[in-house]
């Protein structure tokens, strides 16, 4: 893999867009405002939890895709399924443990995935971007917990 250091603008913009639900629903959860979601049986906290679990699964999918594309071994495939399994379990956990688990998972996976760039399996910029995005998303989940 080329050691490309410049982050593509599309990756930055889409990464930031992916943070909007984390930051927005965390803010609504903390404020106690449901902006009318209660009328349809939802809450900002429930939406945040579901989004956090989906994104955690997506993070595992990144590693699975890299492992498949780069011919990696068992370790990468096993690591790839961990976020999905833990996120699924977090959805069954009572508050505040659901968001605490998801927040810790997203933060931890930003660190775990740093080995992909170190091993030359993804461009350098991806490790840095993942760390920043995971930091903000994980913090939002933890604040809302």
HELIX and SHEET records of a PDB file:
HELIX    1   1 UNK A    9  UNK A   31  1                                  23    
HELIX    2   2 UNK A   37  UNK A   40  5                                   4    
HELIX    3   3 UNK A   44  UNK A   70  1                                  27    
HELIX    4   4 UNK A   74  UNK A   92  1                                  19    
HELIX    5   5 UNK A   97  UNK A  112  1                                  16    
HELIX    6   6 UNK A  114  UNK A  118  1                                   5    
HELIX    7   7 UNK A  124  UNK A  144  1                                  21    
END                                                                             
